[in-house]
Amino acid sequence: MSFSIPNNAPNFASDQRANENVYWGSARRTHQNGHANHGIGNSLNGLFENKSLPMYKDKPYSYAASRRQTPWYKRPGVWLAFGVLSLLNFYLFWIYLRPLVRAPGEGDHKSTSTWNWLKKPSDTSADWDLRREAVKDAFKLSWDGYANHAWGMDEYHPVTKSGKQMTPTGMGWIIVDALDTLMIMNLTSRLSHAREWISTSLDYNQDHEVNTFETTIRMLGGLLSAHYLSTEFPDMAPLSEDDTGKPGEDLYLEKAADLADRLLGAFDTHSGVPLASVNLKTMKGVASHDDGGASSTAEAASLQLEFKYLAMLMGEKLYWQKAEKVIEVIDNNGMQDGLLPIFIHADQGTFQGYNIRLGSRGDSYYEYLIKQYLQTSKEEPVYLELWDEALAGVRKHLLTYSKRAHFTVLGERQDGLLNKLTPKMDHLVCFMPGTIALGATEGRPLAEAKKSANWTQKQVDDMELAREMTKTCWGMYKAMSTGLAPEITHFEIKDPPQMYRHGPLASLDTDFSDSHGDATQWRKDYVIKSQDSHNLQRPETVESLFYMWRITGDVMYREWGWEMFKSFVEYSGVEDGGGFTSLSNANQIPPTKRDNMESFWLAETLKYFYLLFSPIDFLPLNTIVINTEAHIFPRFKLQRGLKTGWTRKPRDASGMIIEEERDKLPTAASDAPNREEKSTVRKLRVIEANSRADQDGEKGLVTEDEPEREAKSFAG
């Protein structure tokens, strides 16, 4: 499949970039004269100034060889050029940077930042190119802080300006995770520095356990995305080392294949479900040291995009087979309405416990269903079937409404589908509205998708649900003192709960401002507990804003993103060039800082902000698929002998495997109840479930055969 640069790709030869070159040229003089600045706002104003020679420059200088020995002040025309450049610099600063920066002493001193645009209200004539450049500046400030104080380390602590390794010689946790962001933002010299470290220092042959899932989505995904962008978009941060025929042209792919081979050891279980960790040197899987040794469902079932793309690149079927086997084993459990418990036994391939949620340990299983369908250009319809089934299950069992403003809440069933709904949402759940919109339109603009033959009332309802859930997630930010969402939000709901299946409700029309007459109504629906008020720089809400903007074209989502970005800059910035940090308490001003920059701040959060403010045809959604760490892969046709290697067992209306088909499946759990025990369990669970349903206002939800289905599904 061939790709071309979008029409509105960033202009890498713009006047503003020429202005940056002037700043680079004067960086050392500024420091030597003792005028180095220390505040966050000053860091932007002097973003191109470092305490030593600049480590990075997007476009390297090019000096003529014949002039290298001539004193600069004797070169012809140098003073004239200097005068012209000085005037140009002053003009461009005033036009482009002055609106973004104010000098020390200007404006409101109560702000922790002196970025002038933080105090400017949004307007309909917003310059989105300029806002995108502000995101790039924030990225550069974060990256340079890391590079100056913790280069090559897996962890970075911006407040103490220190780093730490996760393995003996490091995994490249931050560097590899940010590779494709460097490319997208055209940060050529920073990319060159990162690539050099990968080439000379990154070695995965380390006798150390690493998390299978995190290593796959961040490291394997980061390397594969870097390979894709550097080969298909060669004008993005171009490096000669990546050119065809050069010794290092396949550096990213070679590192990816080496890492993948080491990760494959985690899949060597009786069922094929991967273990939670793997030793990189011995290539042996390691069971979780917690949770009774069970693997997280999301972690086991969110490796498929990476391994399937690598299989296509390498022509290696083993990667493909290992990845898809996991989904087959999960599906053969026959879970009701496509909703899964959050833990699974790797050896048995059966679930542990009853906790069902789309937050931590559950989230990306659902995300990867629809994305697998799109990744292989809709040639594997089984994944669309699984996605549709799961989304219907979410509507039936997990969606409710807040008490006053009727915000859509995607809750949890912590004791199984037959028990009480908990109105709690991890921030992680906020991936869901964007993913729903992606599934409804397949990544096409809404206006185009509506013209397709397969556009039905279901897609209409999906888009409305996506809008309402995005609003709920945005409210999490507005409910906090800093404007930055908590890690977990609880909601006040009616008793018994008003469920989506009782009839969808529209949320209160609010602008989320305290000056608005409904302020006491909407704010009371959000319950922020003190232990949940930390902010980890998570990307899920801006991720959904990006999808919603791209698909609907509604500028409101961009404005929400801009306000969110300003809050990050305002309250998570670190003085003296540290960059940005996560917060221990985001519900007080000033916030308590956590002293840790998550790698996904660079890999996901800032990338999604940048894409949100980019032209709509920059990396079009209908040509790519984005993994759960925001790494970008192409869509491709099934080829090189790759195909779906499994089929679903026949199901009943609720998605449960039909009895005779279940009996044909191999028994996975030795302690599965016999038929007489199942009959007794069925009767007791019907009585108990209907009693609870009456109390919750959900009478009629449970029928006599449903508890039997659930008991079977958990027993395997």
N, C-alpha and C positions, 0 to 999 in steps of 0.2 A: 504494500500500500504506500503510495507516495504522498508527501505532504509538502506544503509551500508556506512561506512566511505570510501571515495575515497582512491585509492591506494597511491596517493601522497599528503595526508593531511600533514600539517606542523608537523615537528618532535619536539614534545614537550619535548624530552629528549636529545636534541642536546648539543654538547659541548658549543655552544654559550650561551645556557641558563645556563649552569653551571657557565660560566663566569659572567653572570648577577648576579648570587647568591653572588659571591664574592663582586661585587659592592654594593649589598644590605648590606652585612655584614659590610662593612666599611663606610656606608653612614653617620652614626652619628659622627664617629670619625673625618671625613673630615670636617664636619661643626664645630665641637667643636674646631678644630685647627685653625679655621678662614680662611679656604681656599675655601669658597663657591664662585662659579663663577657666573657671571651675564649675559653674552652674550648668544645669541641664540645658537651659536656654542658650547659654553661652557656648555649650558644646555644639549646638546646632549652628550658631553663628560661626564658630571656629571648628566646625565638624571636620574640616580638611586640615586641621592643625593637630599635630601630635607632639609628645614630649621628646621626640627624637626625629630623625629623618622619617618621612612618611613611609609607612609599611606598604601602602597600597596606592595605586593610581589606575583609574579605569582604562586610560589610554596611555601607554608608555611614551616617554619622550623619545624623539628621534633627532639626534644631532648628526650633522654632516661630519664625516670622518676628518675632512681637511681642516675643520675649524676646532678640533678638540684641543689643540695646543695654543690657540690664540686667546689672549685675555678677552673676557667678555666685553669689557668696556671699549675695546678697540675695534670690535666688529662693525662693519658698515651698517649704518641705519639703526643701530641698536637703541640709541636714545630716542629716535623718532618712534620706533616701534613701541618702546616702553611708554612713551607719552600717550600714544593711541590706545594701547591696551589698558592703561590706567583709566583713561576716560571711559572706555568701553566697560571696564570692570565696575566703575562707579555707577554707570547707567544701569547695567544689568542687575547689580545688587539692589538698587533702588526699586526697580521694576519687579524683580522676581523674588528676592529674598527678604526685602524689607517687610512685606506683608506677613511673612512667616516668623520673623524674629524681632524682638525689641531689645534694646540695649539694657544693661544693668541699671536699675534705678527707675526705669520707666514702668508705669502702670501699677497694678495691684501687687503689693509685696506679700500679701497673704498667700498667694499661689506658690506651690512648691516648684513650679516651672515658670520660666519667663518666655515661653513660646507665645508670641502675641496672638496667634490665631486661636488659641484656646479660649479667649474671651470674646471672639467675634461671633455673632449669631450666624446661623446658616442662612443662605439666600438662594434664590432660584437660579442665580447666575454663577453658581459655583464653578471654579476652575478645577476640573477633575484631574487634569494632567499635573497641575501644581500639587494637588492633594496626594496624588500617587508619588510624586517626588518626595513629599514629606514622609511617606511611609518608607521609601528607600533610605532617607536620611536616618530614620529610626533604626532601620536594619543595620546600616553602616556603623552607627553608634554602638549598637549591641555587639556586632561582629568584632569591631576594633577593640572594644573593651575586653572581649574574650581573647583576641589575638595578642593583646599587649600583656595580659595578666595570667592566662591559663592555656596558652597555645598547645594543642595536642592532647589536652586533658578531656576526659569524658564528662566531667561536671564543671560548671563555672559558678562561682559565688561572687556576684558583682559588688556587694557591699564591702566584703573583706578583700576583694580582688585576689582571689585564690582559686585553685582548681584541684581536682582529684580524679584519679583513674578508677575505673570500674573493674579492670582486668590488669594483669601485670604490666603490659606495655600499651594498653589503651585500645579501644574499639573504634576510635574516630567518631564517637557518638554524636558530637555536635558538628564536626566538620562534614561527615558524610551526609548527615540528615539535612544539612543546609545547602548541599551542592546545587540542586536544581533551582533553589531560590536565587543563588548567586547568578546562575545563568539567565533566569527570567528577568532579573533586574540589570543584566549586562554589567556586572561588576567583575570585569575581566581580570584585573591584577589580583584581586582577592581570590578569585577562582584559581588563578595560576598558583598562588601560594598554597591553597588547599590541595590542588592536584599534585603538587610536588610532595606534600606530606603523605598523601595516599600512596604515591609511587615509591617513596623511599622509606617510610616509617610504618605503614599499616601492614600488619602481619596477623592473620587470624589463627595461626598455629600456636594457641596459648592453652595451657592446662588450667582451664577455668570454666565454671558453669555460667551460662548466660540464659536469659529468658528467651524461649523459642519464638514467641509471638513478637515481642518488642524488637528483637534482633532482625526478624524478618521484615516487619513493616518499616522500620527506620533505616537499618543498614542495607539489607538486600533491596528494599524498595528505593532507597536513595541512590544506590549505585545503578540500578536499572533505569531509573528516571534520568539520571545524568547521562547514561549511554543513549537513551532515546533522544533527548533534547540536543546533545552534542552532535549526533549523526543526522537527524532530520531537520534541525534548525541550526545550521553551522554558523549563522550570523549572530546568534545569541552568545555574547561573551566569547568570541572566537579565540581559540588557542591553536597555535600551529602544531602542538604536540598531538592534537586529536585528528590531524589531517590524514586522509587516506594514504597508506603506504608508510607512514611514520611508525617507528617501533612501538610507540605507546598508544596507537589509535584505538585499541581494544582494552585499555587499562580498566575502565569501569566494568566492562562485561567480564573480563578475566577475574577480577576481584569478586564479582557477584557469583560467578560459577564456583569459585573456591569456597566462598562462604556457604552457598546453598548445599554443596556436597557435605559440609560439616553439619549443617542443620538437619539433613536427612536422617541422621541417627535418632532424632527425637520421634520419628514416625515408626521406628522398629518396635511395634507393640503387637499384641495378639489381634487387636481389633483394627489397627491402622490409625487410630486416633493418636496424635502426637502427645508426648509427655511435656510437662510445663517447661523444662529446661534441657539443655544439652551441653556436654563438655566439648569445647571446640577442638581440643587436641585429640582426645580419644574417639570423638564422634559418637559417644554413647548418650542416649537420652537419660534424663534424671527426673523422677517423679517430684511433684510439688512437695516441699517440706511442710506445707500447711494444708488445710482443707482435706485431711484424710488422704492425701496423695492425689486427689482428683485434679484434673486440668480444668481451666476456665473454658466454658463453652465458646465464648467470643474469641478467645485466644486460639483455640484449636481450629475454629472454623473461619479464621480471617487471615489465612496464609495463601489463599487460592489465587488471587490476582497476581501475586508476585511469582509464584512457582509456575503458573500457567504461561505467563509472559516469557519467563526464562526458558520454558520448554519450547515455545515457539521460536525463540531466538536461536537456541542451541540445537533444535531438532532432537531433543532428549525426552522421550516419552515417560521416563521414570518420574521426572518432576511432576508431570501432568497427572499421572496415575496416583501418586502419593497424595496429591492435593485433593483430587476429586473423591478419593476413597473416603475421606473424612466426612464429606457431605452425605455420601451414601449410607454410611454407618449411622450417622445422626438421624437421617430420614427413616431408616428402618426401625427406629424406636417407636415410630408412629404416634408422635405427640399430638394432643388435641389442638385443633385450630392453629397449627403451625407455631405454637409458642413453646419455648424450651426452658427448662431449669438452667441455672447459670453454672452448674458444675457437671462434669462428665468423667467417668472412670476410663482412663486411656486403655487399660488392658481389656476390660469387658466391653467397652463401647456403650455402656448404659449410664443413665443420668443418676446423679446423687442429689437427694433433697428435692424440694418442691418450689424453691424461690424462683419466681419468674419476673424479670424486669428487662427493660431496654437501656438501663444505665450500665454501670460498671459490670464487667464479666458477661454481659449479654449483648451489648450494643452492636458491635461490628459484624456479628453473625448475620443479622438482618440486612445491614448495609451491603455486605458482599453478595447477597443473593441477587439483587437487581443489578449490581455492578458486574457480576460474572455474566449475566445475560447480555449486557451491553458490550462488555469487553470483546466477546467473540461475535460481535455484529449480529446479535439476535439469532444465532444459529444453534443455541442450546436452550430451547424453550422450557426445559425442566426448571431452570432457575427463575424464570418469570412466574411459573406456576407456584413455586415455593414462596416467592415474594408476595404474590397476590393472596395466597392462603394465610400467610403471617399477618399481612396488613388487615385482612378481614378479622383475624383473631384479636388484633389490637383494638379494633373498633368495638368488638363484642365484649371484651373482658377488661380492658385497661384504660379506656378513655372515659373521663368524667369532666365535671365543670366546677370551677371555683364558686364559692357561695354567693358573692355579690356581683362581680363583674362578668361572671360566666367565661373566664379564661379556660381554654381547653387544656386539661391536665392529663398527661400520660403517666398513670400511676403504676404501682407494683402489686403483684400478688405474692407476698412473701411466704405464704404457706400453701401455695397452689391455687389453681383456678377456682376451686370450690370454697375458698376462704376469703376473708375480708380484703378489700382494696385499700392500699396505703397511698394517700395522696402526696407522694414524694417524687421529685424529679432531680436526678443528678444533672449537673450541667452537661455531662456527656450525652444525655438524651436529646440535646438540641441539635444533633446531627440530623435528626429524623425529618423535620419539615423540609429541608433542602433535598433530602433523599427521596421523599415522597414526590416532590415536584419533578425531580429527575426521572423517577419511574413513570410518572404520568405523561411526560412529554418526550421521554427518551433523550433529553438534552436539547431539544429543538426550542426555538422561541415559541411562546404560547400561541401567538397568532398563526404561526405555521402549523403547529401541532393540531390546532382545532380544525384545520382543513383536511386532515388525514382521515382515511376510511375507518380506522379503528378508534376514533374519538367518540366516546360514549359518556353516559351520565356518570359512570364510575370515575372517569378522568376528571370530570367537572367536580365531583365530590372530593376527589383526592387533592385537587388544587385548593379548594376551599379549606380543607383540613390543614394543608401546608401553610396557608396564610394565617390561620388562627393559631397554630402551634408556634409559628415564628413570632407572632405578637406576644404569646406567653413567655417565650425565651427572652425577648427584648425587655419585657417587664421585669425580669430578674435583675437586669442591669439598672433599670430606673428605680427599683426599690431599695438600692444600696446607696449609702452616703457618698461613696466615691464614684458611683456610676459604673462599677465593675462587679460582675455577678459573683455570687457565692458558689462554692463547690456543690452544695446541695440546697434545694429549696423545698419546703413543705407548703401545702396550701390548705386553706380553710374550705371545706366542701359541705354540702348539705348532708343531713342524716335522716333517712338513708340517702346515699349519693344519687345525684342525677346523672345517669350513664348516657353515653353517646347513643347506645342502642335504643334508649327510650325516645330518642329524637334529638338531632343536633341543635345546639343553641349558638347564636351569634354573640360574641363578646360585646361588652359595653364599649361604646364609641368614646375613647379617651385618648388624650395626647400625653398621658402619663406625667403631667406637670402638677406640682403642688398648688399652683395658682388656679387650676381648673376646679370647678365645683364638685367634681366626682372624686377628688383626691382621697378623701377618707374612705371611699368605697373600694377602689381598686387596690390601694396599698394594703388594706387589711387582709386581702386574700393571700398575700405573700407572707409566709412565716419563715423568718430567717433565724435559725438557732445559732448560738454563739460558737458552738464547735464546728459549724458548717460555713462560717463567714470568710474563710480563706479563699483567695483567688490565685489560681495556678497558671495564669496567662493562657487559658484554654482557648481553642479555636472554634468550637462547635457552632456557636451562634453566628460568628462572622462567616463561617463556612456556609451556613444556611442563607445568610443575607446575600452571599455571592451567588448561590444557585437561584435564589428568588429574583435577584436583579437581572441575571442573565436570561432567565426564562420569562418573567413577566414584563421586564422593562420599566418597572415602577421605581422611580428615582427615590422614593421614600426609603427603600432598603439601603441605598447608598448613603443617604443622610443619617440614618441610624448608625451605619458603620462608621461614618466620620465622627459622630458624637462619641461612639465607643472608643475609637482610636485616640481621640483627644483625652479621654479619661485615662487610658493606659499611659499616655505620655505625662499627663498631669500628676499622677499618683504613684506610678511604679518606676519612675526614673531615678537613677542613682547618680550622686554627685561625682565630680572628678573623673569623668569618662568611664564610669563603671558599666553603663548601659542601662538595662531594665531588669527588674527582679519580680518574682512572685510575692504575694502579700499574705501575711499570717492573719490579718484582719482587714478586710476591705470595707467594713461597715462603720469605720470611724475616720475622722480627719484630724491630724494626719494619720494615714494607715500604718499599721505595724508591718515592717518589711521582713520577708522570709529569708533573704540572702540566697536565692537560687534562681538561675535562669534556666528554665526548661528548654530542652533542645527543640521542642515543637513550637516555641515562641518564634524561632527563625524558620523552621521547616513548614509550619502550618499557619500560625496566627498572622504573622506579617505577610506571608505569601498571599493569604486570602484577602487581606486588606488591599494589597497591591493589585490583585486581580479584580477586586470589586471596583476599584477606581480606574481600571484600564478600559480601553475600548472594547466593545462587546464582541468583536471578531478576533480578539487576541486569544489564541488557543481556544477555538470554538468547542463548546461542550459536546457537540455531536460527532467529534472526531477523536475524543480522548476519554479516558476513564481515570479517575483520581482515587488513589488508595486511601486507607484510613489515616495515613500520616501525611496526606496532601502531596504524595509523589505521583507524577504524571506519566501515564502509560498510553500507548496508542490503542485504538480499537483495531482488531484484525479479524480476517476470515479464518475459519478452520483450515489448516494446511499441514503439510509435512507429516501426514498420517495421524494427526491429532483429532480426536472426536470424543463426544460424551461416551464414557465407558460403562454407564449404568442406567437403569430405568427404575422408576418408582413402582412399588408394589401397589396393587389396586386399593383404593381408599373409599371410605363411605363419605357422606356429605360433610362431616366435621373434620375430615382429613385423617381419620384413624384407619389403620390397616385392617382390611376385612379378615375375619377370624381364620378362615382356611389358609389365607396367605401368610398370616402370622405364624401358624403352626409349621409352615415350611422353613421358617427362618431358624438358623442355629441358635440354641439356647446360650445366652451370654452370661447370665447370672446364676450361680449355683444355688442361691437362696430364693429363687423365684417361688411364689406360693403355688400350691397345687390347685386344681379346679374347685375342690370343695372349699378350700380357704378363700379362693377368689369370690365364690358365691356369698360367703359370709361377709367378706369385706365389702362387697357390693351393697348388700342390704343395709349394713351399718352406716356406710358412707352416704347412702341416699337419705336416710333419716336425718343424719347430722347436717348434711349439706342443705337440705330443704329447710331445716330449722334456721340455719344461718342466713339462708337466702331470704326467708320471711323477715328476719330482723334487719337485713340490709335493704329491704325494699326491692329485692331481686327475685321474687317468687316466680317460678316457672323456668328459671335458668337451668335447673338440674333435672334430668330425666333419669329413669332407672338404669339405663345402660351407660350413661356418661361416667359415673364413678368407676364402673368396671373398666372403661376405656382408659381412665387415668391411672388406675392401679396397674393395668397391664403395661402402660407406657413407661412407668417408672421401674417396673420389675424387669422390663426388657422382653 
